[in-house]
Amino acid sequence: MCGIVAYIGKKNAYPIIIEGLQRLEYRGYDSAGVALMNGSIKVYKKKGKVQELIDFIGDKNLSSTVGMGHTRWATHGKPDDINAHPHFSNSGNLAIIHNGIIENYSTLKEALKRMGCSFSSETDTEVLVQLIETIQKTEKLKLVDAVRSALSKVVGAYAIVVMDNKEPDVIVGARKSSPLVVGVGEGEFFIASDATPIIQYTNKVIYLNDEEVVEISLEEGIQVTTISNELQDPEIHELDMSLDQLEKEGFPHFMLKEIYQQPITIADCMRGRLNAVEGWARLGGLEEYANKISNARRIIIAACGTSWHSALIGEYLIEELARIPVEVEYASEFRYRNPILGPQDVVILISQSGETADTLAAAELAKERGAFVYGIVNVVGSSIARLCPSGSYIHCGPEIGVASTKAFTGQVSLLTLMALVLGHRNGSLSNSYYHQLIAELAQIPNKVSQVLNLDDKISYLAKEIKDTNNALYLGRGYNFPVALEGALKLKEISYIHAEGYPAAEMKHGPIALIDEKMPVIVIATNQSAYEKIVSNIQEIKARKGLVIAIIAEGDKEIKKMADYYIEIPSTIEPLTPLLSVIPLQLLSYHIAVMRGCDVDQPRNLAKSVTVE
């Protein structure tokens, strides 16, 4: 949540910061602001999206070579001009931007009030900048030392950048449980929440670790210390990212671009890991620990949101193909319920960003209890990737649309490879079935392309149901999690209430809601439970429900029963989620567009949930 970008160098800072904020807007768009060092710190901030800030600033004098900017997802305090970042200290000498939550802000605020501090906002961030200034004045410290001292007194998560009128050629950043990277350019430096604002200027970055503080000046360069002032020797990494990955490339929305990228991103996920001609599947991050994982007492997969849905599919895959017990947990619940964990357990963490706060905390808990942890993430160098001793990247490239699409199919592809490798290794897969799965998996990118060719029909269906207030999604087996994911997509971007259910559970409650106004999307590609699905559809039709069926090519029976159908290529059942989810992504997209919703930046949401 929230986007941070800062610059110090010889160029004009404002254009760099504003463009960076626009690239970071997927992390939060309740308000935006900039601080520029121009004789003294000048702050401009505005409720709403970055464009509203640009319009507000207009033609003001913005010349400066040092500055920082912030785009907000509101936590403490409503979205408005006052609560927008940056925040000044009482004297106006310090300004701060912050991503995270200071949990003990109330206690600190009362103590600071007793010392004479006044507050103009409702934010925990303002408390932090007042604390830094109070310590700075009381103990007569330079900025970086005051920041370190203040952070030793706060409880919570933070990524911050601070500027000081008294040290105009210095910026200070720090992080704990919230991402922050430092970009190293030619005679210039950057600080940002992630690499997207940096890549245009440099591909060299330093990933700050928890409780590290960075002081940057053009004269002295970069110095990284811990909060306890231990000097660090940071490693510079090279980014594998291109600028065109951050552009829409002719698509009206990032979400649509990312839906259409899936034939490529699924293939990229499998590249070097699957060879249908030679008949093998392998996963580099898994090989060293394959025995440990194969012999685990159980595998626990922890994730949130869309990643949790891919984890549910992973449970089906690993249990069926590798015959290893799997449990799927919401990371947010797992970390608080005192789970039974030990060295015989394997915990897999799934997160697109690799920064999801609850999933990161689950990883730390699992490590503390002695379990082996394995990360599945998209973002190289992310916190989960660096925390886990082993793991795999899904290689989908930056996902800018807040509603995840290509990351979901990347995660499912990766979990399929994992199940194949483990099942083949421990002998639970017959040789013939193993090779059949490999051959079918290799065909998935082409079959996804075939599904994308149905976009016009799906757009027509969207027009037919766009005015509904509720929708029900039903699936069985591997496609039950797809039903959950389809419902989530519709909720996220069109604001229509939708629920996903196992089809057999319809009779245990949801059937009471079905009438002629209720569209029911049935994922009906499962051959193993085909007759059961037919019965479910008959039950819906008997109550005048509107049935939209996702069927396998050649299906004649359900095609006759359904009001509308979307016919997708046939594949082997464990792989059907990679195809059946595509129409649901497109359906939610078109409905949202037709309803006038902001597809890429839906209300109240942000891409990377880095706070609880």
C-alpha positions as CSV (number, residue, x, y, z in Angstrom):
1,M,0.0,0.0,0.0
2,C,1.1,3.6,-0.7
3,G,3.8,4.6,-3.2
4,I,7.0,6.3,-2.3
5,V,9.6,7.9,-4.6
6,A,12.5,10.2,-3.9
7,Y,15.3,11.7,-5.9
8,I,18.6,13.4,-5.2
9,G,20.9,14.4,-8.1
10,K,21.5,17.1,-10.7
11,K,18.3,16.9,-12.7
12,N,15.0,18.6,-12.0
13,A,13.4,16.4,-9.4
14,Y,9.7,17.2,-10.0
15,P,9.2,15.5,-13.4
16,I,11.0,12.4,-12.1
17,I,8.9,12.2,-8.9
18,I,5.6,12.9,-10.7
19,E,6.2,10.2,-13.3
20,G,7.3,7.9,-10.6
21,L,4.1,8.5,-8.7
22,Q,2.0,7.8,-11.8
23,R,3.8,4.4,-12.1
24,L,3.3,3.7,-8.4
25,E,-0.4,4.7,-8.4
26,Y,-1.5,1.1,-8.4
27,R,-0.2,1.0,-4.8
28,G,-2.7,3.6,-3.6
29,Y,-4.6,6.5,-5.1
30,D,-6.6,8.2,-2.3
31,S,-4.3,11.3,-2.4
32,A,-0.9,12.4,-3.6
33,G,1.8,14.9,-2.7
34,V,5.4,16.1,-3.3
35,A,8.0,17.8,-1.2
36,L,10.8,19.7,-3.0
37,M,13.9,21.4,-1.6
38,N,13.9,24.9,-3.0
39,G,15.6,27.2,-0.5
40,S,13.3,25.4,2.0
41,I,11.0,22.4,1.7
42,K,7.9,23.2,-0.3
43,V,5.0,20.7,0.0
44,Y,2.1,20.3,-2.5
45,K,-0.5,17.7,-1.8
46,K,-4.1,17.0,-2.9
47,K,-6.9,14.5,-2.4
48,G,-7.4,12.2,-5.3
49,K,-5.2,10.8,-8.0
50,V,-1.8,12.0,-9.2
51,Q,-3.4,13.9,-12.1
52,E,-5.3,16.0,-9.6
53,L,-2.1,16.9,-7.9
54,I,-0.5,17.9,-11.2
55,D,-3.5,20.1,-12.0
56,F,-3.3,21.7,-8.5
57,I,0.4,22.5,-8.8
58,G,-0.1,24.1,-12.2
59,D,2.8,26.4,-13.2
60,K,4.3,26.9,-9.7
61,N,8.1,27.2,-9.5
62,L,9.2,23.6,-9.0
63,S,12.9,23.8,-9.7
64,S,14.7,21.5,-7.3
65,T,17.3,18.7,-7.5
66,V,16.1,17.1,-4.2
67,G,12.6,15.9,-3.6
68,M,10.2,13.1,-2.7
69,G,6.6,12.1,-3.5
70,H,3.9,9.9,-2.1
71,T,0.6,8.4,-3.4
72,R,-1.6,7.2,-0.5
73,W,-3.9,4.3,0.4
74,A,-5.5,5.6,3.6
75,T,-5.1,3.9,6.9
76,H,-5.2,6.4,9.7
77,G,-7.4,9.3,8.7
78,K,-9.8,9.8,5.8
79,P,-8.6,10.6,2.4
80,D,-8.3,14.4,2.2
81,D,-5.8,17.2,1.6
82,I,-4.8,17.4,5.2
83,N,-4.1,13.7,5.7
84,A,-2.2,13.5,2.4
85,H,1.5,13.1,2.6
86,P,4.1,14.6,2.9
87,H,3.7,15.8,6.5
88,F,5.6,18.6,8.2
89,S,7.0,18.7,11.7
90,N,5.8,21.6,13.9
91,S,8.8,23.8,13.0
92,G,8.4,23.1,9.3
93,N,12.0,22.0,9.1
94,L,11.3,18.3,8.6
95,A,9.0,16.6,6.0
96,I,8.2,12.9,5.9
97,I,6.4,10.4,3.6
98,H,5.5,7.0,5.0
99,N,4.0,3.6,4.0
100,G,2.9,1.4,6.9
101,I,1.3,1.7,10.3
102,I,2.8,2.9,13.5
103,E,0.9,0.8,16.0
104,N,1.9,2.7,19.1
105,Y,1.2,6.1,17.6
106,S,-1.6,7.0,20.1
107,T,0.8,6.6,23.1
108,L,3.5,8.5,21.3
109,K,1.1,11.2,20.3
110,E,-0.1,11.8,23.9
111,A,3.5,12.0,25.1
112,L,4.4,14.5,22.4
113,K,1.4,16.6,23.2
114,R,2.5,16.9,26.8
115,M,5.9,18.1,25.4
116,G,4.1,20.9,23.4
117,C,3.7,19.3,20.0
118,S,0.5,20.1,18.0
119,F,-1.0,18.0,15.3
120,S,-3.0,19.1,12.2
121,S,-3.8,15.6,10.7
122,E,-5.3,12.3,11.8
123,T,-2.4,10.3,10.7
124,D,0.1,8.2,12.5
125,T,2.7,9.5,10.1
126,E,2.6,13.0,11.5
127,V,3.3,11.5,14.9
128,L,6.5,10.0,13.6
129,V,7.8,13.2,12.1
130,Q,7.1,15.1,15.3
131,L,8.9,12.4,17.3
132,I,12.0,12.6,15.0
133,E,12.1,16.4,15.4
134,T,11.6,16.3,19.1
135,I,14.5,13.8,19.5
136,Q,16.6,15.9,17.0
137,K,16.1,19.1,19.1
138,T,16.4,17.5,22.5
139,E,19.6,15.5,21.7
140,K,21.0,17.8,19.1
141,L,21.4,15.1,16.5
142,K,21.8,15.2,12.8
143,L,18.8,13.9,10.8
144,V,19.9,10.3,10.2
145,D,20.8,9.8,13.9
146,A,17.4,11.3,15.0
147,V,15.6,9.0,12.6
148,R,17.4,5.9,14.0
149,S,16.6,7.0,17.6
150,A,13.0,7.6,16.8
151,L,12.5,4.3,15.0
152,S,13.9,2.4,18.0
153,K,10.8,3.7,19.9
154,V,8.1,2.9,17.4
155,V,6.1,-0.4,17.0
156,G,4.8,-1.3,13.6
157,A,5.6,-1.3,9.9
158,Y,7.2,1.5,8.0
159,A,8.9,2.6,4.8
160,I,9.8,6.3,5.2
161,V,11.8,9.1,3.5
162,V,12.6,12.2,5.5
163,M,14.0,15.6,4.4
164,D,15.4,18.4,6.6
165,N,15.8,22.1,5.8
166,K,19.0,22.1,7.8
167,E,20.5,19.4,5.6
168,P,19.2,20.3,2.2
169,D,21.5,18.0,0.3
170,V,20.5,14.8,2.2
171,I,17.6,12.4,2.1
172,V,17.1,9.6,4.7
173,G,15.1,6.5,4.2
174,A,14.3,3.4,6.4
175,R,12.2,0.3,6.3
176,K,10.6,-2.4,8.4
177,S,8.1,-4.9,7.1
178,S,7.4,-2.6,4.1
179,P,9.5,-2.5,0.9
180,L,12.0,0.2,0.0
181,V,14.7,0.1,-2.7
182,V,17.5,2.5,-3.4
183,G,18.4,3.2,-7.1
184,V,22.0,3.9,-7.9
185,G,22.5,6.0,-11.0
186,E,25.2,8.1,-12.6
187,G,25.6,11.0,-10.2
188,E,22.0,10.5,-8.9
189,F,20.1,8.3,-6.4
190,F,16.5,7.2,-6.0
191,I,14.4,5.7,-3.2
192,A,11.2,4.0,-4.0
193,S,8.6,1.4,-2.9
194,D,9.6,-0.8,-5.8
195,A,11.6,-0.6,-9.0
196,T,8.9,0.7,-11.3
197,P,9.8,4.5,-10.9
198,I,13.6,3.7,-11.1
199,I,14.0,1.5,-14.2
200,Q,13.9,4.4,-16.6
201,Y,17.0,5.8,-15.1
202,T,19.0,2.9,-13.7
203,N,18.9,-0.9,-13.4
204,K,21.1,-0.9,-10.3
205,V,19.3,-1.2,-7.0
206,I,19.9,-1.9,-3.3
207,Y,17.1,-3.7,-1.4
208,L,17.0,-2.4,2.1
209,N,16.5,-5.0,4.8
210,D,14.2,-4.7,7.8
211,E,15.4,-2.1,10.4
212,E,18.0,-0.6,8.0
213,V,18.4,3.1,7.5
214,V,19.9,4.8,4.4
215,E,21.4,8.2,4.3
216,I,22.1,9.6,0.8
217,S,23.9,12.7,-0.3
218,L,25.6,13.6,-3.6
219,E,28.8,14.4,-1.7
220,E,29.0,11.3,0.5
221,G,27.0,8.8,-1.6
222,I,25.0,6.0,0.2
223,Q,25.5,4.9,3.7
224,V,23.4,2.1,5.1
225,T,23.2,1.3,8.8
226,T,21.0,-0.6,11.2
227,I,18.8,1.2,13.7
228,S,21.4,0.4,16.3
229,N,24.0,2.2,14.0
230,E,25.9,-0.8,12.7
231,L,27.4,-0.1,9.3
232,Q,26.2,-2.4,6.5
233,D,27.8,-3.3,3.2
234,P,24.8,-3.5,0.9
235,E,24.8,-5.5,-2.3
236,I,23.9,-3.8,-5.6
237,H,21.5,-5.9,-7.8
238,E,20.8,-5.5,-11.5
239,L,17.1,-5.4,-12.4
240,D,15.7,-7.6,-15.2
241,M,12.9,-5.2,-16.2
242,S,12.2,-3.1,-19.3
243,L,10.3,0.2,-19.5
244,D,7.7,-1.1,-22.0
245,Q,6.5,-3.6,-19.4
246,L,5.2,-0.7,-17.5
247,E,3.2,0.8,-20.4
248,K,-0.2,-0.1,-21.7
249,E,1.2,-0.7,-25.2
250,G,-2.1,0.2,-27.0
251,F,-4.5,-1.4,-24.6
252,P,-7.1,0.7,-22.9
253,H,-6.3,-0.7,-19.5
254,F,-3.4,-2.6,-17.9
255,M,-5.8,-5.3,-16.8
256,L,-6.8,-6.1,-20.4
257,K,-3.2,-6.0,-21.5
258,E,-2.3,-8.5,-18.7
259,I,-5.2,-10.8,-19.6
260,Y,-4.0,-10.9,-23.1
261,Q,-0.4,-11.5,-22.0
262,Q,-1.2,-14.8,-20.5
263,P,-0.2,-17.1,-23.4
264,I,3.2,-15.5,-23.1
265,T,3.5,-15.3,-19.3
266,I,2.4,-18.9,-18.9
267,A,5.0,-20.0,-21.4
268,D,7.6,-17.8,-19.7
269,C,6.8,-19.5,-16.4
270,M,7.4,-22.9,-18.0
271,R,10.4,-21.9,-20.0
272,G,13.4,-24.1,-19.1
273,R,11.2,-26.0,-16.7
274,L,9.1,-28.1,-19.1
275,N,10.1,-30.0,-22.3
276,A,7.3,-31.9,-24.0
277,V,9.6,-33.3,-26.7
278,E,12.0,-34.9,-24.3
279,G,9.3,-35.5,-21.7
280,W,10.5,-33.9,-18.5
281,A,9.5,-31.3,-16.0
282,R,11.9,-29.7,-13.5
283,L,12.0,-26.8,-11.0
284,G,15.4,-25.4,-10.1
285,G,14.4,-24.0,-6.8
286,L,12.9,-27.3,-5.8
287,E,15.7,-29.7,-6.7
288,E,18.0,-29.2,-3.7
289,Y,15.1,-29.7,-1.3
290,A,13.0,-32.2,-3.2
291,N,13.6,-35.0,-0.7
292,K,12.6,-32.8,2.2
293,I,9.4,-31.7,0.5
294,S,8.5,-35.2,-0.8
295,N,8.9,-36.6,2.7
296,A,7.1,-33.8,4.6
297,R,4.5,-34.7,7.1
298,R,2.3,-32.2,5.3
299,I,2.6,-29.1,3.2
300,I,0.9,-25.9,4.3
301,I,0.3,-23.2,1.7
302,A,-0.3,-19.7,3.1
303,A,-1.6,-16.9,0.9
304,C,-4.1,-14.0,0.6
305,G,-6.7,-13.0,-2.0
306,T,-6.2,-14.3,-5.5
307,S,-3.0,-16.1,-4.3
308,W,-5.1,-18.0,-1.9
309,H,-7.3,-19.3,-4.7
310,S,-4.3,-20.5,-6.6
311,A,-3.1,-22.2,-3.4
312,L,-6.4,-24.1,-3.3
313,I,-5.8,-25.4,-6.8
314,G,-2.3,-26.2,-5.6
315,E,-3.8,-28.3,-2.9
316,Y,-5.8,-30.4,-5.4
317,L,-2.7,-30.7,-7.7
318,I,-0.2,-31.8,-5.1
319,E,-2.5,-34.2,-3.3
320,E,-3.7,-35.9,-6.5
321,L,-0.4,-36.0,-8.4
322,A,2.2,-36.2,-5.6
323,R,0.0,-37.7,-2.8
324,I,1.4,-35.4,-0.1
325,P,-1.1,-34.0,2.4
326,V,-1.8,-30.3,1.9
327,E,-3.5,-27.6,3.9
328,V,-4.3,-24.1,2.6
329,E,-4.4,-21.3,5.1
330,Y,-5.3,-17.6,4.9
331,A,-2.0,-16.1,5.9
332,S,-3.8,-13.5,8.0
333,E,-5.4,-16.2,10.1
334,F,-2.5,-18.5,10.1
335,R,-0.2,-16.1,11.9
336,Y,-2.6,-15.5,14.8
337,R,-4.0,-18.9,15.6
338,N,-0.8,-20.5,17.1
339,P,-0.5,-23.2,14.5
340,I,1.2,-26.6,15.2
341,L,4.4,-26.5,13.2
342,G,7.7,-28.3,13.3
343,P,10.7,-29.5,11.2
344,Q,8.6,-32.1,9.4
345,D,6.4,-29.5,7.9
346,V,6.8,-27.5,4.7
347,V,5.2,-24.1,4.4
348,I,4.8,-22.6,0.9
349,L,4.2,-18.9,0.7
350,I,2.5,-17.5,-2.4
351,S,2.4,-13.7,-3.1
352,Q,2.6,-11.8,-6.4
353,S,4.4,-8.9,-4.9
354,G,6.4,-10.9,-2.4
355,E,5.6,-8.1,0.1
356,T,2.2,-9.1,1.4
357,A,2.4,-8.3,5.1
358,D,0.3,-11.2,6.4
359,T,2.1,-13.7,4.1
360,L,5.5,-12.3,5.1
361,A,4.6,-12.7,8.8
362,A,3.4,-16.3,8.2
363,A,6.8,-17.0,6.7
364,E,8.6,-15.6,9.7
365,L,6.4,-17.6,12.0
366,A,7.0,-20.8,10.1
367,K,10.8,-20.3,10.2
368,E,10.7,-19.6,14.0
369,R,8.8,-22.9,14.5
370,G,11.4,-24.8,12.5
371,A,9.4,-25.5,9.4
372,F,11.0,-25.4,5.9
373,V,9.6,-22.4,4.0
374,Y,9.4,-22.1,0.2
375,G,8.4,-18.9,-1.6
376,I,6.4,-18.5,-4.8
377,V,6.5,-14.9,-5.9
378,N,6.6,-12.7,-9.0
379,V,8.8,-9.8,-7.9
380,V,12.5,-10.5,-8.0
381,G,14.3,-9.3,-4.8
382,S,11.1,-9.0,-2.8
383,S,11.0,-9.6,0.9
384,I,9.6,-13.1,0.8
385,A,12.0,-14.1,-1.9
386,R,14.9,-13.0,0.3
387,L,13.5,-14.5,3.5
388,C,12.9,-18.0,2.1
389,P,15.9,-20.4,1.7
390,S,14.4,-21.7,-1.5
391,G,11.6,-20.8,-3.9
392,S,10.5,-20.1,-7.4
393,Y,9.6,-17.0,-9.4
394,I,6.6,-17.2,-11.7
395,H,8.3,-14.8,-14.3
396,C,5.1,-13.0,-15.3
397,G,6.7,-9.5,-15.4
398,P,5.2,-6.5,-13.6
399,E,1.5,-6.7,-12.9
400,I,0.1,-3.2,-12.7
401,G,-3.6,-3.8,-12.7
402,V,-4.8,-4.0,-9.1
403,A,-7.0,-7.1,-9.9
404,S,-4.6,-9.9,-10.5
405,T,-4.9,-12.0,-13.7
406,K,-1.6,-13.1,-15.2
407,A,-0.1,-13.7,-11.7
408,F,-2.9,-16.1,-10.9
409,T,-2.3,-18.3,-14.0
410,G,1.5,-18.0,-13.4
411,Q,1.0,-19.3,-9.8
412,V,-1.2,-22.1,-11.0
413,S,1.3,-23.0,-13.7
414,L,4.1,-23.1,-11.1
415,L,2.1,-25.2,-8.7
416,T,1.3,-27.6,-11.5
417,L,5.1,-28.0,-12.3
418,M,5.8,-28.5,-8.6
419,A,3.1,-31.3,-8.4
420,L,4.5,-32.9,-11.5
421,V,8.1,-32.9,-10.2
422,L,7.2,-34.2,-6.8
423,G,4.8,-36.8,-8.1
424,H,7.3,-38.1,-10.6
425,R,10.0,-38.1,-8.1
426,N,8.1,-40.1,-5.4
427,G,6.5,-42.5,-7.9
428,S,2.9,-41.5,-7.2
429,L,2.5,-40.6,-10.9
430,S,2.6,-43.4,-13.5
431,N,5.0,-42.7,-16.3
432,S,2.3,-42.5,-19.0
433,Y,0.2,-40.0,-17.0
434,Y,3.3,-38.0,-16.2
435,H,4.1,-37.6,-19.9
436,Q,0.4,-37.0,-20.8
437,L,0.3,-34.1,-18.3
438,I,3.6,-32.7,-19.7
439,A,2.3,-32.8,-23.3
440,E,-1.0,-31.2,-22.3
441,L,0.7,-28.5,-20.2
442,A,2.9,-27.5,-23.1
443,Q,-0.3,-26.9,-25.1
444,I,-1.9,-24.6,-22.6
445,P,-0.4,-21.3,-23.9
446,N,-1.9,-22.0,-27.4
447,K,-5.2,-23.0,-25.8
448,V,-5.3,-19.8,-23.8
449,S,-4.9,-17.9,-27.0
450,Q,-7.9,-19.7,-28.4
451,V,-10.0,-18.7,-25.4
452,L,-8.9,-15.1,-25.9
453,N,-10.4,-15.3,-29.4
454,L,-13.8,-15.6,-27.7
455,D,-13.6,-12.0,-26.3
456,D,-16.3,-10.6,-28.5
457,K,-18.8,-13.2,-27.3
458,I,-17.8,-12.7,-23.7
459,S,-18.3,-8.9,-24.2
460,Y,-21.8,-9.6,-25.5
461,L,-22.6,-11.7,-22.4
462,A,-21.2,-8.9,-20.2
463,K,-23.7,-6.5,-21.8
464,E,-26.6,-8.9,-21.0
465,I,-25.8,-9.1,-17.3
466,K,-24.0,-5.8,-16.5
467,D,-27.0,-4.4,-14.6
468,T,-27.3,-7.2,-12.1
469,N,-26.8,-6.6,-8.4
470,N,-25.7,-10.2,-7.5
471,A,-24.1,-13.1,-9.2
472,L,-23.3,-16.7,-8.2
473,Y,-20.3,-18.7,-9.4
474,L,-20.3,-22.5,-9.1
475,G,-17.6,-25.1,-9.7
476,R,-16.5,-28.5,-8.7
477,G,-13.1,-30.1,-7.9
478,Y,-10.3,-28.1,-9.6
479,N,-12.8,-25.5,-10.7
480,F,-14.3,-24.7,-7.3
481,P,-11.3,-22.3,-6.6
482,V,-11.8,-20.9,-10.1
483,A,-15.4,-20.1,-9.1
484,L,-14.1,-18.2,-6.1
485,E,-11.6,-16.3,-8.3
486,G,-14.3,-15.4,-10.8
487,A,-16.5,-14.0,-8.1
488,L,-13.6,-12.1,-6.6
489,K,-12.8,-10.5,-9.9
490,L,-16.4,-9.3,-10.4
491,K,-16.5,-7.8,-6.9
492,E,-13.1,-6.1,-7.2
493,I,-13.6,-4.2,-10.3
494,S,-17.4,-3.9,-11.0
495,Y,-18.6,-3.6,-7.4
496,I,-21.3,-6.3,-8.0
497,H,-21.9,-8.6,-5.1
498,A,-20.8,-12.1,-6.1
499,E,-20.1,-15.3,-4.3
500,G,-18.3,-18.5,-5.3
501,Y,-19.4,-21.9,-4.1
502,P,-18.7,-25.6,-4.6
503,A,-21.6,-26.5,-6.9
504,A,-22.8,-29.2,-4.5
505,E,-23.1,-26.6,-1.7
506,M,-25.7,-24.6,-3.6
507,K,-28.5,-26.7,-2.0
508,H,-27.2,-25.8,1.5
509,G,-28.2,-22.1,1.3
510,P,-27.4,-20.2,-1.9
511,I,-30.2,-21.8,-3.8
512,A,-32.6,-19.6,-1.8
513,L,-31.2,-16.5,-3.7
514,I,-31.8,-17.9,-7.2
515,D,-34.5,-16.2,-9.3
516,E,-34.8,-14.9,-12.9
517,K,-32.6,-11.9,-11.9
518,M,-29.7,-13.9,-10.6
519,P,-27.0,-14.9,-13.2
520,V,-25.3,-18.1,-12.2
521,I,-21.9,-18.8,-13.8
522,V,-21.3,-22.5,-13.8
523,I,-17.8,-23.9,-14.6
524,A,-18.8,-27.2,-16.2
525,T,-15.7,-28.6,-17.7
526,N,-15.1,-31.4,-15.2
527,Q,-15.6,-34.8,-16.7
528,S,-15.2,-36.5,-13.3
529,A,-18.4,-35.0,-12.0
530,Y,-20.2,-34.2,-15.2
531,E,-23.6,-35.7,-14.3
532,K,-23.5,-34.0,-11.0
533,I,-22.9,-30.6,-12.7
534,V,-25.8,-31.3,-15.1
535,S,-28.0,-31.9,-12.1
536,N,-26.9,-28.6,-10.5
537,I,-27.8,-26.7,-13.7
538,Q,-31.3,-28.4,-13.8
539,E,-31.8,-27.3,-10.2
540,I,-31.0,-23.7,-11.2
541,K,-33.2,-23.8,-14.3
542,A,-36.1,-25.1,-12.2
543,R,-35.9,-21.9,-10.2
544,K,-35.7,-19.6,-13.3
545,G,-32.0,-18.8,-12.7
546,L,-30.0,-17.4,-15.7
547,V,-27.2,-19.9,-16.4
548,I,-24.0,-19.0,-18.1
549,A,-21.9,-22.2,-18.5
550,I,-18.2,-22.5,-19.2
551,I,-18.1,-25.8,-21.1
552,A,-15.5,-28.0,-22.9
553,E,-15.5,-28.1,-26.7
554,G,-17.9,-30.7,-28.0
555,D,-20.3,-30.6,-25.0
556,K,-23.8,-30.9,-26.4
557,E,-25.9,-31.6,-23.3
558,I,-25.0,-28.5,-21.2
559,K,-25.0,-26.3,-24.3
560,K,-28.7,-27.1,-24.7
561,M,-29.5,-26.4,-21.1
562,A,-27.7,-23.2,-20.5
563,D,-29.0,-19.7,-21.4
564,Y,-25.5,-18.8,-22.6
565,Y,-22.4,-20.8,-22.9
566,I,-18.7,-20.2,-23.5
567,E,-16.9,-23.2,-25.1
568,I,-13.3,-23.5,-24.3
569,P,-10.7,-26.1,-25.6
570,S,-10.6,-29.4,-23.9
571,T,-7.7,-30.4,-21.7
572,I,-6.9,-32.9,-19.0
573,E,-8.8,-32.1,-15.8
574,P,-6.0,-30.9,-13.5
575,L,-5.1,-28.2,-16.1
576,T,-8.7,-26.9,-16.7
577,P,-8.3,-23.9,-14.3
578,L,-5.7,-22.4,-16.6
579,L,-8.4,-22.2,-19.3
580,S,-11.7,-21.8,-17.4
581,V,-10.5,-18.7,-15.5
582,I,-9.8,-16.7,-18.7
583,P,-13.5,-16.1,-19.7
584,L,-14.2,-15.1,-16.1
585,Q,-11.4,-12.5,-16.2
586,L,-12.7,-11.1,-19.4
587,L,-16.3,-11.1,-18.2
588,S,-15.5,-9.1,-15.1
589,Y,-13.4,-6.7,-17.2
590,H,-16.1,-6.0,-19.7
591,I,-18.8,-5.6,-17.1
592,A,-16.7,-3.1,-15.2
593,V,-16.0,-1.1,-18.3
594,M,-19.6,-1.0,-19.2
595,R,-20.6,0.1,-15.7
596,G,-18.0,3.0,-15.9
597,C,-15.8,1.6,-13.2
598,D,-12.1,2.3,-12.9
599,V,-10.8,-1.1,-13.9
600,D,-7.1,-0.6,-13.1
601,Q,-7.6,1.3,-9.8
602,P,-10.8,0.0,-8.2
603,R,-12.1,1.9,-5.2
604,N,-10.6,1.2,-1.8
605,L,-8.1,-1.3,-3.2
606,A,-4.3,-1.3,-3.7
607,K,-2.0,-3.7,-5.4
608,S,0.4,-4.7,-2.7
609,V,-1.1,-5.1,0.8
610,T,1.9,-4.3,2.9
611,V,-0.1,-3.4,6.1
612,E,-2.5,-5.4,8.2
